[in-house]
Amino acid sequence: MQITVKSTKEIVHINGAPARAWVGSTSEGAPIVAYITCIQVEAGVECAELDRELTEKSIPAPAQAEQLHEQAKKETAAANA
């Protein structure tokens, strides 16, 4: 399976670690939300452009992916309460 994802500005906490929500779809077209806790570039590679891209405006999520993300945000809020 392959997925294509786009970064959002939303951060949730999963198992105590901050994770950025990325929205996208599988190669078959199913909408997904991926929660990524770390992105690493190879040593010596300039990452200023990556940093800049990660702070750009939020990407709208497909409806099903948005529902998954809203559930994760609720679970994060409940865990932090």
Backbone torsions as a table, in degrees:
resi	resn	phi	psi	omega
1	MET	NA	145.3	173.6
2	GLN	-122.3	149.4	175.0
3	ILE	-128.2	152.6	172.6
4	THR	-121.1	128.9	-177.0
5	VAL	-131.7	155.3	174.3
6	LYS	-128.1	140.9	-178.3
7	SER	-68.9	146.7	168.0
8	THR	-119.4	175.1	175.5
9	LYS	-88.8	-5.4	-175.4
10	GLU	-73.7	130.8	176.9
11	ILE	-120.4	129.1	173.8
12	VAL	-121.3	170.4	177.5
13	HIS	-112.9	125.8	179.3
14	ILE	-121.8	120.2	-176.6
15	ASN	53.2	37.6	177.0
16	GLY	82.6	-3.3	-179.2
17	ALA	-107.9	139.3	176.4
18	PRO	-67.9	138.3	179.5
19	ALA	-136.4	128.6	175.6
20	ARG	-79.3	137.9	176.0
21	ALA	-84.3	129.4	174.6
22	TRP	-118.2	133.4	-179.9
23	VAL	-108.9	150.7	179.6
24	GLY	178.8	-148.6	-178.7
25	SER	-153.2	160.4	174.8
26	THR	-80.6	170.7	177.9
27	SER	-63.2	-20.3	177.0
28	GLU	-89.6	-3.3	175.8
29	GLY	98.4	2.2	179.0
30	ALA	-73.6	128.9	178.8
31	PRO	-70.0	140.9	-179.2
32	ILE	-137.1	162.3	165.6
33	VAL	-124.4	128.0	176.2
34	ALA	-110.3	133.5	178.6
35	TYR	-106.2	107.7	-173.1
36	ILE	-107.4	124.0	-176.8
37	THR	-94.2	-18.3	-176.8
38	CYS	-153.6	136.8	170.0
39	ILE	-127.1	127.5	-176.9
40	GLN	-125.0	135.4	173.1
41	VAL	-99.7	159.7	179.4
42	GLU	-64.0	150.0	179.6
43	ALA	-55.5	135.2	177.4
44	GLY	86.2	-6.3	179.5
45	VAL	-85.8	131.5	178.3
46	GLU	-67.7	127.3	-176.1
47	CYS	-118.1	14.4	179.8
48	ALA	-60.0	-39.1	179.5
49	GLU	-65.4	-41.4	176.9
50	LEU	-61.2	-46.3	178.1
51	ASP	-57.6	-43.8	-179.6
52	ARG	-64.1	-44.7	-179.3
53	GLU	-63.9	-35.0	-179.8
54	LEU	-70.3	-17.4	179.8
55	THR	-101.8	2.6	177.1
56	GLU	-68.3	172.5	-176.3
57	LYS	-59.6	155.0	-177.8
58	SER	-65.3	146.0	177.3
59	ILE	-96.6	131.3	177.5
60	PRO	-62.6	145.0	-178.7
61	ALA	-101.1	146.1	171.2
62	PRO	-60.2	154.9	-173.2
63	ALA	-54.4	-47.4	-178.5
64	GLN	-66.7	-40.0	178.3
65	ALA	-65.6	-38.1	178.5
66	GLU	-62.5	-38.7	177.6
67	GLN	-62.7	-42.9	177.3
68	LEU	-61.2	-42.1	-178.5
69	HIS	-67.3	-41.8	178.3
70	GLU	-60.6	-39.4	177.4
71	GLN	-63.4	-42.2	179.2
72	ALA	-64.4	-39.0	178.2
73	LYS	-64.4	-39.8	178.1
74	LYS	-63.2	-43.3	-179.8
75	GLU	-65.4	-36.8	176.6
76	THR	-64.1	-45.7	-180.0
77	ALA	-61.9	-42.9	-179.6
78	ALA	-65.3	-39.7	-179.7
79	ALA	-68.1	-29.1	-179.0
80	ASN	-89.4	-5.8	-177.0
81	ALA	-78.2	NA	NA
